[in-house]
Amino acid sequence: MTLSARTWRHRATLVVTALATIAASVAFAGPAQAENRVTPGSFTGYGFDQCVAPSQAAMDAWLTSSPYWAVGIYISGDSRGCPSQPNLTPTWISTQLRNGWRLLPVTVGPQAWCTTRERYLTQVRINPDPATNYLKARTQGRAEAAKTVRAAQALGISANSTLWYDLEDFDTSGTACRESALSFLSAWTNKLHTLGYVSGVYSSAASGIKMLDDANATTPGTYAMPDQVWIADWNGQDTLSSSYVRSTSWMPHKRVHQYRGDHNETHGGVTITVDSNYMSLGEGSLAPQALPSCGVRIDFPDYYRLESGDTGDQVKALQCVLRRNGTYGGDITGFFDHATYQAVVDFQTAHRRHVTGVVGLATWTAILSSGSQPILKYGSARHAVRRLQRALNAAVDARLPITGVYYGGTAAAVRAYQQARGLAPTSVVASDTWAQLQRGGR
């Protein structure tokens, strides 16, 4: 069976079109970064933002000494104050994510038509033409979302991450200016959803965020609302609250609060000019389900001295934790027998402690903290936080609930422990603090 020339031409055209579509898709997607996790994901805690993404050395210094676990970075937008980002590369992105940082990628594109900031007046602004329901503003919003996604993908920022549009403060009283801004942001949100990303909007609490909140309350469904908001309200309160926003809006876990503006902070010997933020996003900081505990209780507000012949729940806890550490292979009996004594001796010997076979608070501290040494700070949620909390209950009588989430009480106990041990009181648990705990320092 032979094909006509017309059929061949038609099939060739289909093939070329398909190949062009695939090529365009690949070009839009940018380099594969399959190893990068969604950001910021679920997290409650502190973050900072700075105009220029910090160097790797600065990020490393702040990782082990600052309270921050999140960082805002300016990845796109012709109206950025710092369009040059020499440190912002796919390697920088993947390194921060691997180290545990949460990233808040920001775009500063067209600003409100009625902005009064001088530098924006000479740049492309949101078109206020009301024709066809602010079609021109919506077209701009879609274009800016697509442009931001291309920038995000080129850096390896995974789909389902939140991308933030920065709309600086402006006078919301003018109808055309306000409605065009709402239309722009609505289109931004819809386009991001189409492209597989989460929509965020940063703005002044008194202008852009209040505008969105009022529109959502008074004309619900008219505009697509961002999934998350970043509220600039420099009230000095590291909470999620702002007097400009309804208490129920974007709650729970859908807010970032920029509570302090430009100021210098020094951590680990490195000074950066930052804005400070407190946030709760996704599902907040959630601890993983606790590891199996031999069927006995191992979490106590305080721990007691144990020696041969003792009985009770804390002996069971001791046997369980020593079994987890690979030191004890016997049954969980609750009786401090010879096998338990030998396991304690073996632990003390292996960890270069004074060998007594007695479990005092120093030995409890070492046993309970034994294991890996991940960096922990406010907002951390993992199994290692439980080890830390138990060890602090033995070391400094912290009487912490064992939650697996690092919040204020744990931070205060860490700080007290660091001061007692002559460490820098950062409330960050890095290798130096782990080393003291695992040596049984009290």
C-alpha positions in Angstrom: 0.0 0.0 0.0 1.5 3.3 -1.0 0.9 6.7 0.5 0.2 9.9 -1.5 2.6 12.8 -1.4 -0.1 14.8 0.4 -0.3 12.2 3.1 3.4 12.1 3.5 3.5 15.9 3.8 0.7 15.8 6.4 2.5 13.1 8.5 5.8 15.0 8.3 4.1 18.1 9.5 2.6 16.3 12.5 6.1 14.8 13.4 7.8 18.2 13.2 5.0 19.8 15.3 5.3 17.1 17.9 9.1 17.5 18.1 8.8 21.2 18.4 6.3 20.8 21.2 8.6 18.4 23.0 11.6 20.8 22.5 9.6 23.7 23.9 8.5 21.7 26.9 12.1 20.7 27.6 13.3 24.3 27.2 10.6 25.5 29.6 11.3 22.9 32.2 15.0 23.8 32.5 17.6 21.5 34.1 16.4 18.5 36.0 16.8 18.8 39.8 15.0 15.7 40.9 16.9 15.6 44.2 15.6 19.0 45.3 12.6 18.9 47.7 9.6 21.1 47.6 10.2 24.4 49.4 9.3 25.7 51.9 7.0 22.8 52.5 5.6 22.4 56.0 7.4 24.6 58.5 6.9 26.9 61.5 9.8 29.1 62.4 12.0 32.0 61.5 13.4 33.2 58.2 15.3 36.1 56.8 15.5 37.8 53.4 18.2 39.9 51.9 18.5 41.7 48.6 21.5 39.7 47.3 21.5 35.9 48.1 24.4 35.4 50.6 27.6 33.6 49.8 27.9 30.0 50.7 30.3 30.8 53.5 27.8 33.2 55.0 25.0 30.7 54.6 27.1 28.0 56.4 28.0 30.4 59.2 24.3 31.3 59.8 23.2 27.7 59.5 25.0 26.7 62.7 24.6 29.9 64.6 21.4 31.8 63.6 17.8 31.1 64.6 16.8 31.1 61.0 15.8 28.1 58.9 14.3 29.9 55.9 15.7 32.5 53.5 14.0 34.8 50.9 15.8 35.0 47.6 15.0 37.3 44.6 15.0 35.1 41.5 13.1 37.1 38.9 11.5 40.4 38.0 12.7 43.5 36.1 11.9 45.7 39.1 14.2 43.9 41.6 16.4 46.2 43.6 19.3 43.7 43.1 18.9 42.2 39.7 22.4 40.9 39.8 22.6 37.7 41.9 26.1 36.3 41.6 25.6 33.6 44.2 22.2 32.4 42.9 23.0 29.2 40.9 21.4 25.7 40.8 24.3 24.5 42.9 23.6 27.2 45.5 19.9 26.2 45.6 20.5 22.5 45.9 23.2 23.0 48.6 20.9 25.1 50.8 18.0 22.6 50.4 20.3 19.7 51.2 21.5 21.6 54.3 17.9 22.0 55.6 17.2 25.6 54.5 13.7 26.5 53.3 13.7 28.8 50.4 11.2 31.6 49.6 11.8 32.5 45.9 10.6 36.1 45.2 9.7 38.0 42.0 9.6 41.8 41.8 7.9 42.6 38.5 5.5 45.3 37.4 4.3 47.4 40.4 0.9 49.1 40.9 0.1 51.9 38.5 -0.3 54.4 41.3 3.0 53.6 43.1 4.8 56.6 44.3 8.3 55.1 44.5 10.4 57.0 42.1 12.3 54.1 40.6 9.1 52.2 39.7 7.7 55.2 37.9 10.2 54.8 35.1 9.6 51.0 34.8 6.8 48.9 33.3 3.9 49.0 35.8 0.6 47.1 36.0 -1.7 48.4 33.2 -4.8 50.2 34.7 -6.9 50.0 31.6 -10.3 48.6 32.7 -11.3 47.4 29.2 -12.4 43.8 29.1 -12.2 43.3 32.8 -8.6 44.5 33.1 -7.4 42.1 30.4 -4.1 43.9 30.0 -3.3 43.6 33.7 -4.3 39.9 33.7 -2.1 39.3 30.6 0.8 40.9 32.5 0.2 38.7 35.5 0.2 35.5 33.5 3.3 36.5 31.7 5.1 37.3 34.9 4.1 33.9 36.4 5.4 32.1 33.4 8.6 34.0 33.5 9.1 33.3 37.2 8.5 29.6 36.7 11.2 29.5 34.0 13.6 31.2 36.4 12.6 28.8 39.2 13.0 25.7 37.0 16.4 26.9 35.7 17.6 27.1 39.3 16.1 23.7 40.1 13.3 24.9 42.3 10.8 22.0 42.2 7.2 22.0 41.2 4.7 22.4 44.1 7.1 25.0 45.7 5.7 28.4 46.6 6.7 31.3 44.4 6.1 34.8 45.8 5.2 38.0 44.0 6.4 41.2 45.7 3.9 44.0 45.2 5.3 47.0 47.1 3.1 49.4 49.0 0.8 51.7 47.1 -2.4 53.8 47.5 -5.3 51.4 47.2 -8.0 54.1 47.1 -8.1 54.5 43.3 -10.4 52.0 41.7 -8.5 51.4 38.5 -5.2 51.0 40.3 -6.6 48.7 42.9 -8.7 46.6 40.5 -5.8 46.2 38.0 -3.5 45.1 40.8 -6.1 42.5 42.0 -6.5 41.3 38.4 -2.8 41.0 37.9 -2.4 39.0 41.1 -5.4 36.8 40.3 -3.9 35.9 36.9 -0.5 35.3 38.6 -2.1 32.8 40.9 -4.1 31.0 38.2 -1.1 30.7 35.9 1.2 29.4 38.7 -1.4 26.7 39.4 -1.5 25.8 35.8 2.3 25.4 35.8 2.3 23.3 39.0 3.5 25.8 41.6 1.9 27.3 44.7 1.0 31.0 44.7 2.4 33.4 47.3 2.0 37.2 47.5 4.3 39.5 49.5 3.0 43.1 50.2 2.6 45.7 52.8 0.0 44.7 55.4 -1.7 48.1 55.0 -2.0 48.1 51.2 -1.6 45.0 49.1 -2.4 42.4 51.8 -5.4 44.4 53.1 -6.6 44.8 49.6 -6.5 41.1 49.0 -8.2 40.4 52.3 -11.0 42.9 51.8 -11.6 41.6 48.2 -11.8 38.1 49.4 -14.2 39.0 52.2 -16.5 41.4 50.3 -16.5 39.9 46.8 -15.5 36.2 47.3 -14.8 34.3 44.1 -14.2 37.4 42.0 -10.4 37.1 42.1 -8.2 34.0 42.6 -6.6 34.4 46.0 -2.9 33.5 46.6 -2.4 30.2 48.5 -0.1 32.0 51.0 0.6 35.6 52.0 3.7 37.3 53.2 2.7 40.2 55.4 5.0 43.1 55.8 4.0 44.6 59.1 7.0 45.8 61.0 5.4 45.7 64.4 8.3 43.9 66.1 6.2 41.0 67.1 7.4 37.6 66.0 3.9 36.1 65.6 1.6 35.5 62.7 -0.7 38.4 63.7 -1.3 41.7 62.0 -3.9 44.2 62.8 -4.5 44.8 59.1 -5.6 41.3 58.3 -8.6 39.3 59.5 -7.5 36.7 62.1 -9.1 33.9 60.1 -7.6 34.8 56.7 -4.9 32.5 55.4 -5.0 30.5 58.5 -3.7 28.1 59.7 -0.3 27.7 58.2 -0.6 30.0 55.2 1.2 33.1 56.5 4.7 34.7 56.7 5.0 37.8 58.9 7.9 40.1 58.1 8.0 41.7 61.6 11.2 43.7 61.4 12.7 45.6 58.5 16.2 46.4 57.4 18.7 45.8 60.2 22.1 44.2 60.6 22.5 40.9 62.4 25.7 39.0 63.1 25.8 35.2 63.5 28.9 33.1 63.4 31.1 36.2 62.8 29.1 37.1 59.6 27.1 40.3 59.4 24.2 40.5 57.0 21.5 43.2 56.5 18.2 41.4 56.7 14.5 41.6 57.2 13.2 39.2 59.9 10.2 36.9 59.4 8.1 34.4 61.4 6.1 31.9 59.4 3.9 28.9 59.5 3.3 27.2 56.2 2.1 23.9 54.8 1.1 21.9 57.9 3.6 23.7 60.2 6.5 21.8 61.8 5.3 18.2 62.3 7.3 15.6 64.0 7.5 12.1 62.4 5.8 9.3 64.3 7.9 8.2 67.2 10.2 5.2 66.7 9.2 1.9 68.3 10.1 2.0 72.0 10.2 -1.7 73.0 6.6 -1.4 74.2 7.7 0.7 77.3 7.8 4.3 78.3 11.1 6.1 77.6 10.0 9.7 77.9 10.3 11.2 81.3 10.4 14.8 82.6 13.4 13.8 84.6 15.6 10.8 85.0 17.0 9.0 88.2 20.2 7.4 89.2 20.1 3.7 88.6 22.4 0.9 89.7 22.5 -2.9 90.1 19.4 -4.3 91.8 17.1 -1.4 90.9 13.7 -2.0 89.3 11.0 0.0 87.7 9.9 1.9 84.6 13.2 3.8 84.2 15.2 0.6 84.2 12.9 -0.6 81.3 13.6 2.7 79.6 17.4 2.2 80.1 17.3 -1.3 78.7 15.3 -0.1 75.7 17.5 2.8 74.8 20.6 0.7 75.3 19.1 -1.9 73.0 18.5 0.8 70.4 22.1 1.8 70.7 23.2 -1.8 70.1 24.7 -2.2 73.5 22.1 -4.4 75.2 20.7 -7.6 73.8 18.7 -8.9 76.7 15.0 -8.8 77.5 13.2 -5.6 78.7 12.6 -6.8 82.3 12.7 -3.6 84.4 15.3 -5.3 86.6 18.9 -3.9 86.7 20.6 -7.3 86.5 24.1 -8.3 85.5 23.3 -8.1 81.7 22.1 -4.6 82.2 25.2 -3.7 84.3 27.5 -5.1 81.6 25.7 -3.1 78.9 26.2 0.1 80.9 29.9 -0.8 81.4 30.2 -1.4 77.7 28.5 1.9 76.8 30.7 3.8 79.2 33.9 2.1 77.9 32.9 2.7 74.3 32.2 6.4 75.0 35.3 7.0 77.1 33.4 7.7 80.2 34.4 6.9 83.8 33.4 3.2 84.0 31.2 2.5 87.0 28.3 0.5 85.8 26.1 3.1 87.5 23.7 5.3 85.5 24.0 8.8 86.9 22.6 11.8 85.2 25.8 12.3 83.2 25.5 8.7 81.8 21.8 9.2 81.2 22.6 12.4 79.2 25.2 10.5 77.0 22.9 7.5 76.5 19.8 9.5 75.7 21.6 11.8 73.2 23.6 9.0 71.5 23.2 8.9 67.7 23.5 11.1 64.7 24.3 14.9 65.1 21.9 16.8 62.8 21.7 20.6 63.1 18.6 21.5 65.2 17.0 24.9 65.8 13.6 26.5 66.3 11.2 24.8 63.9 13.1 21.5 63.5 10.8 18.5 63.6 12.5 15.1 63.6 13.4 12.0 65.7 16.7 13.7 66.8 14.7 16.4 68.5 13.2 13.7 70.8 16.7 12.5 71.7 17.7 16.1 72.4 14.7 16.7 74.6 15.3 13.6 76.7 18.9 14.4 77.1 18.2 17.9 78.2 15.7 16.5 80.8 18.6 14.5 82.2 21.3 17.2 81.8 19.6 20.4 83.1 16.3 19.2 84.6 14.5 20.9 81.7 11.3 18.9 82.2 10.5 19.2 78.5 7.6 17.4 76.9 9.0 14.9 74.4 7.3 16.2 71.2 9.9 15.9 68.5 9.4 19.5 67.5 11.9 22.2 68.5 10.0 25.2 69.9 10.5 27.9 72.5 10.9 25.7 75.6 13.5 23.5 73.9 15.4 26.6 72.6 15.5 28.0 76.1 16.8 24.7 77.5 19.4 24.5 74.8 20.6 28.0 75.6 20.8 27.3 79.3 22.8 24.1 78.6 25.2 25.9 76.3 25.8 28.6 78.8 26.4 26.0 81.5 28.9 24.3 79.3 30.8 27.4 78.1 29.4 27.3 74.6 28.1 30.2 72.5 24.5 30.5 73.6 23.0 30.3 70.1 20.1 27.9 70.9 21.3 26.1 67.8 22.3 22.5 68.3 25.3 21.9 66.1 28.3 19.5 66.4 29.7 21.3 69.5 26.5 21.0 71.5 26.0 17.4 70.4 29.5 16.5 71.4 29.0 17.9 74.9 25.7 16.0 75.3 27.2 12.7 74.0 30.1 13.0 76.4 27.6 13.4 79.3 28.4 17.0 79.9 26.1 18.6 82.5 
